[in-house]
Amino acid sequence: MGNPYTWLKFVHILGVAVFLFSHGITGGVSFLLRGPVTSTTRGLLRASMVSSQAAYPVLLLVLITGVWMTFVGSWGHQVWPWAALVILLLSLGAMAALARPYYMARDAAKGPDDAVAAQLSRTRPQVAAGIGVVALLLLFWLMVFKPF
């Protein structure tokens, strides 16, 4: 029925899929929030908050299973799993810094329209998405090809 490494890989890949789906909602919403603040804007911000409640706990599961697989699979002596961890952490840090105005807009969603609009005007979803896409490509490349 599979060894521990196989089960860890299954949970890891499933976690990546759930993270990408739930975080993708937030990313998609960030591109839609332009123009005047409306009830639709507030609804999208709420949907983004709900999807984040799934994304970040699952990301922790992905981190844990990735490190665990590194040791169970005897990959700890190679560079690629640690490079993947550094890329993940750096991209998360960069994207979190870029997303700060967006998170502040979500927090302000119950307040006046001008406070929400002010925060949304400071968002840069294209830059955050670019960082995320490059990081994903690098992570997938490292995991598939295990170059070093």
N, C-alpha and C positions, 0 to 999 in steps of 0.2 A: 504493500500500500504506500510505499515511499519512505525514504529515510528522512531524518530531521532536516537536512539541507534542502531537500525537495519541498518539504512543507513550509520551511522558512521562505524559500523563493516564491512559492505560491502566495503566501500571505503578503510578502513584499510587493509583488507585481499587482495583486489585488488592491493593496493600499495605494500604490502609485495611481492606479486607474481611478479609485474613489477620490483621491486628492485632486487629480487633474480635472475630473468632472465637477466636483464641488467648488474648487478654486476657479475653474473656468467660468462658472456663473458670475463670480465676483469680477473677474477680468472682463467678461462680456458686458456686464452692466456698466463698468467704468467707461466703456466706449460710447454708451448710449446716453450718458448724462451730460448733455450739452444743451444750452438754451435756458429758457426760463424754468424755474422750479414749479412743478405741478404736483398733483396728487399721484401721478404716474411716477414722477421722480422719487417721491417718498416711498412708494411701493417697491420700486427697484432697489432703493437703498435698504429697505427691510429684507427683501429677498437675498441681497448680498450678505447681510448680517447673519441670516439663518444658514446660508451655505457655508459661511466661515466657521460656524459651530461644528460642522463636520470636517472641514478641510484640515484644520490645524491639529486636532487629536490624531487624525489618520496620518498626517505628516510625521508626527512623533513615532507612530508605529512603523512607518517606512524607515526612519532613522534607526530605530532599535533593531529591526530585522536586518537592515543592511550591515550594521556593525556586527551583529550576531553571525550572519552568514560569512563575514570576513574571517571570523575565527573558526567556525564549524567547517568551512570549505578550505581551510588552510591557505587563505589568500593574504593573511596578515603581513607576510614578509614582502609582498609586492607593493608597488607604489600606487597602482591604479585605484584601489578602493579608498585610499586615503586622499588621493587627488579628487576623487568623486565627492568625498565628504567635504573637503575644502571648497570645491565649486558650489556645492549645495548651500553651505553656510554663507559664503560670500554673496551668492545670488539672492538668498533670503534676506540678508542684511541690506543689500542695495535696493531690492524691491520694497522692503518695509519702509525704508527711508523715503522712497519716491511715493509710496502709498499713504504717507501720513496725512496729507490734505484730504484724501479720499476717506480715510477712517474718521477724520474730524468731521467731514460732511455727514457721514453716517450717524455720528454722535449728535450732530446738530439737527438731524432730520425732524425732531419734534419741535424745534424752535422756528424762528421767523425765516421766511423765504430768502431774505438777503444774506443771512448768516450761512445758509446752506449753499447758496449761489457763490458766495465769496470763497468758500472752501473748494467747491467744484471747479472754479475757474483756475485754481492753482494745481490741479491734477495733470499728470503727464502719462496717460495710459500707454501711449505708443512706446515710450522709453522703457517703462516697466515690462511691457509685453516683449520688447526686443531682448531685454536681459533674460527674461524667462525662457524664450525660445532658444537663445544661444546656450544657456545653461542646460536645458533639456537635451539639445543635440549633443553637447559634450558628455553629459552623463550617460546617455544611451550609447554613444560611441565607446566610452570607457568600459561599460558593462558588457557590451557585445564583443569587442575586440580584445579587451584586457591587454593593452599594448605594452605595459611595463610593470 
